[in-house]
Amino acid sequence: QLTSLDVSSNTALTTLNCYDNQLTSLDVSANTALTSLECNTNQLTNLDVSANTSLTILHCYGNQLTGLDVSSNTALTTLKCYNNSLTSLDLSNNTALTQLECSGNQLTSLDMSANTTLAHLNIGNNPLGSLDISSNTALAHLECTNNQLTSLDVSNNTALTRLDCYSNQLTSLD
């Protein structure tokens, strides 16, 4: 039931799990050693992780984020930011990403051409009109349900073991 959390003096922290609370803000700017941050299911409207350049895992889903800047987090392998209010997400610097879950946002487009190691992608429940995954040849799991996709080309995604693409506007799928 935490409503506030001050970890500014804990500069040696590498892992911070403060999920399932009622935090409205979280300052991790002094925690530059963080490799894992799980602050999901709170009431955060803003999250600044620009000082956390060692982050490999970021779970910030189930908050009220309208923006998320992960451009400084080049070591990120797992990003779970679903069920927020994100309208855009720039992943061009996150080339180490293997897992991305950003469903339940307001994303109308997403460029994942730099994320060639991505193996798991869940981008369901967004107003996406198109999805280009031609560069994501390592994809094994793709969930893009409940979007506005009129076409989906998975011809380059030969590693796929699971594909969920229902509730779109697809009329054919090869």
Salt bridges, closest charged atoms under 4 A:
GLU38 OE1 - HIS59 ND1 3.81
GLU101 OE2 - HIS120 NE2 3.18
ASP164 OD2 - ARG162 NE 2.77
